[in-house]
Amino acid sequence: MTFKQIAENISCEIINKGNDFDTADIENVSAGDMMSEVLVGDDENRILVTALTTDQVVRTADIVEARGVILINGKRPQASMKALAEDSGLTLISTKNNMFTTCIELGKLLGKCK
């Protein structure tokens, strides 16, 4: 599944279209607000779902090779986070949904839950 397909199927706002917005093959989701927890995961082709809006999220996404970030609860990125995402070519999306709803929607789209 691509970010384009995700954006078409969940209620969200695209803040930054990353380099692979139309082509990324997303298969997994990592969700959390403690970046140390995200760092221990080893899923490939994943997206990061979080309520944090700092540069550290983009840096963590880069380290774990996440395809992009979805901010929850209607959060808006700090200006420096948005700029770093743009510079890194990372997709950044915001949704008004909470963590649980976002993960369920993504799980259904990815065929991981019914």
C-alpha positions, 0 to 999 in steps of 0.5 A: 500500500502506498501513502497515496492509497492511505491518504485516500482511505483515512481522514487526514491532511497531507503535510508533506509528500515524501519522495516515495509518496506514490510508490512506497510499499507500506506493510507495517505500522509502528505506533507510539510516543516513546521513540525509544520503543520505536527504535527496538522494532525491526519491521520493514516498510513501516510507517510511524504513528505518533502524537509527538511533533518534534524533530526527534520523530523525523530523526527516529523515522530516518534511523528505523527507515520508516517510510513516513509519519502520521501525526494523530489527534489533529496535531500539527508539526513544529516548523522545524519538524516539517522542514526536516521532513521536507529536507529528508524527503519523508512523508508527513500526514496528520489525522484527527483520529486518535492512536487506536482508531488510526491503527485499526484503520491502517490495520484494515487497509493493510489486511492485518485485521478485519 
